[in-house]
Amino acid sequence: MTRGERHGFFEAMNLNNVAIHQGPAIVSLNKWLEQVGISTITGWRWRKAGWLKTVNICGRVYLTQEAISEFLNRAKAGEFAVKHKVPNKGNGQMARGCP
């Protein structure tokens, strides 16, 4: 992944507009996901993968500013980047399991 591709990724996620070390000490995970334009399902996957470190307060999930900063720094460094896999066209046969 090139530097330009990573830049486009952050533009698409609105991460350039997210302030680091500003705002409240904690923010609701759902509110932060909404601000950056990410679905709740993707947020759940990122939590499960350990990319987002959350805090559970009375059954509600929050992010600390420290956790947000850590995630953004790791993402900008390309730590989560993987090569995009383009499917092969194959040899004209239909998908497996189809006659």
Buried (B, 14 or more C-beta within 10 A) or exposed (E): EEEEEBEEBBEEBEBEEBEEEEEEEBBBBEEBBBBBEBEEEEBBEBBEEEBBEBEEEEEEBBBBBEBBBBBBEEBBEBEBEEEEEEEEEEEEEEEEEEE
